[in-house]
Amino acid sequence: MKILVGTCSWTDKTLIDSGNFYPEDVKTPEARLKFYASKFPIVEVDSSYYAIPSERTAKQWAERTPDDFVFDVKAFRLLTTHQTQPKVLPKHVSESLPVVKKTVYYKDLPRELVDAVWSEFRAALRPLKDSGKLGLVLFQFPPWFLPHKESLAHIEECIERMEGYQLAVEFRHQTWFLDKGRERTLAFERKHGLANVIVDEPQGLKTSIPPVWEVTNGDVAMVRLHGRNHSTWERKGLKAASERFDYWYDRNELKKLVPEIKGLEAKKVHVLFNVNHQDQGQKGAATLQSLL
């Protein structure tokens, strides 16, 4: 088993502003990525959820990292049925929308515009795929995405649209894993070769998802550590994700995760820290690396 540990993003504002991770002379996007890649073997591209990156940007990521570096990429929000502001859509798509709205959903777009968004997203991934540095493409679905036939059909469409890519799926409503739903969900993921995303997050809340330590694709497993901050997990009106995922993992907490991670029966395991206030993710990742 090969275990890769890293963080979800390397450019968070509070991380850069803190001065706790990057040296003073590391000030450019290129220098930051090169420095990050000297410390960790993997990173999750989180910015692709908010807007599809250009091929040029993805090509630069590939050029600035070691040959064996891995990028997991988060799917663009429209493709995971999240509400999306037209201004973050590809320009030719936003200009072709039949009706101007503050936000749009996947189902709102005509088929030709849906095709165009998928085409743009696949094109953005091409430089990473061609360089051999693309890991998993993460589809994180919203809390209102429930285990219904329509949801399963949408996932199957994602699989078809992303043929040739390895997908990971993260659900955010507990009904996917409650009672008999757990085995149905895992069976669906196994059938389609999807990597089940194992989460560590606050438990006992309405939106809590249990950690399901099951491998549904023998080639690769994904673990995402969201922190255990109960007080911010469901709080409304937060200004940034760094406020919701504000949590410092201590060494004992991470030590307890080591046997779970090592027990996953997959050729590769991607462990990503999604705590992102200041250098929480980087410190947690470095500690876990040493424990492993």
Helices and strands as residue ranges (DSSP letters): E 2-8, H 13-18, H 29-39, E 42-45, H 47-50, H 55-63, E 70-74, G 77-80, G 86-88, H 91-94, G 106-108, H 111-130, E 134-140, H 149-161, E 167-170, G 174-176, H 180-192, E 195-200, E 220-225, H 230-233, H 241-244, H 251-262, E 268-273, H 280-291
